[in-house]
Amino acid sequence: MLEHIELFFKSIFIDNMIFSVFLGMCSYLAVSKKVATAVGLGAAVIFVLAVTVPLNWLLDQYILRDGALAWLGPEYADYNLGFLSFILFIATIATMVQLVEIVVEKFSPALYNSLGIFLPLIAVNCAILGGSLFMQARDIQTLGLAFNYGISSGIGWFLAILAIAAIREKIRYSKVPAPLRGLGITFIITGLMGIGFQSFGGMLTGGDEAAPAVEPKTAQKTEKVIPPVKKEEKIKKEIDKNEISYNDAIKEQK
Amino acid sequence: MALLSKKDTHLITDPLSDNNPITIQVLGICSALAITAELKASIVMALSVMFVVAMGNVVISLMRNIIPSKIRIIVQLVVVAALVIMVDQVLKAFAYELSKTLAVFVGLIITNCIIMGRFEAFALANGPWRSFLDGIGNAAGYGLILIIVGVIRELFGSGTLLGFKVLGDSVNKTGLYALGYENNGFMIIPPAALIVVGIIIWIQRSRNPALIEEN
């Protein structure tokens, strides 16, 4: 249970799709002019991520990874189809998006009217493929965790696009320098929000003892994918070093 | 006979400035920002994207008359995915360390909007040679921004370029560091990329007011 809660908050705040790995920036910039449309797209992203990440987890677990075909019989245990993951993941995503569109249209026309136009856009949204690829790179252990990861990173994306849309609605009334209008200022605001989100990095550093055995593995993986945490530590160390030398210098003077 | 007619030359030069994929068309931002903390990764990413866009444009352009328009997105995705797998395998074989740094971002070339964007906007309506040039031009425009951002972030963030310590050694205090210069740690964290690109857009649009957006 604890690992679920941890993964949930980690994917929303620390590894936020937009602010720490820049996934789905294209639609984030293009569809964030109004809050209402941003909410529609955000909801669609959560929905599609929640469907595709567990599906691709199953594909990865039982077809793609090294030795995953062992369930077919011992003679298949040597195969490693990892190189096919891109093409299979994107095919799953494209088909699922189509399927979801058809199903939603049939059973809930109201939902279709609000989500429908965004669904085709989503097949080529980096956040969706990114969700699956990060799921694979971080070695997520169970189907439940994969589902959790899909939903929570979707929520992170949703929050980000909601926030920027609200800001952009307001900024229309501000005097932005002409060359920065539109795209430029959006970039800079996103950067500033990203810096804000960096401070969530300290959220899960305490209580490592309580974390289950899975933790070190995921931590290693994320460190590899997202250098900032490591680099920050390095900077911190550098500063510490400087402080020590500074103190030493004072002592020497005395 | 000139290899490139005047019209063809425009295909390559336009995306470098006035029709730049990142700063004007707003395509392919996703991967552009995450990997620019080091110049080397930016260059490799730019080359990979160039290969994929140019080859993909040629393939799609050759097939443009036989692809049913209803399923063209899936056909395009399959073409891109196949090309990206090739890039990924080559990187894993010859530059393993680098492929670890780029990690999932190689895979994310598939959903790089530049590629789908050029397929839709150009390759489906033009012949293979022109599509090839268009692909090269757009990838070069993309790569240009990537390299500018990469240089700025690596130079000011870690004081190196391609791993060479061009500003001196920060530990032993040589070169500029002897004068009290410090690396700007801010440049290394991901949000810095956004701000650098924002400033590039600012400079570009101040130089060419025709590009300024309506509010």
Interface residues (C-beta under 8 A of the other chain):
Chain A: F19 S20 V21 F22 L23 G24 M25 C26 L29 A30 F83 L84 S85 F86 I87 F89 I90 A91 A94 P120 A123 V124 N125 C126 I128 L129 G130 L133 F134 Q136 A137 R172 V176 P177 A178 P179 L180 R181 G182 L183 G184 I185 T186 F187 I188 T190 G191 L192 M193 G194 I195 Q198 K224 V225 I226 P227 P228 K231 E232 I235 E238
Chain B: T23 V26 L27 G28 I29 C30 S31 A32 L33 A34 A37 I73 I74 L77 V78 A81 A82 V84 I85 D88 Q89 K100 A103 V104 G107 L108 I110 T111 N112 C113 M116 S170 G185 I188 I189 P190 P191 A192 A193 L194 I195 V197 G198 I199 I201 W202 I203 Q204 R205 S206 P209 L211 I212 E213 E214 N215
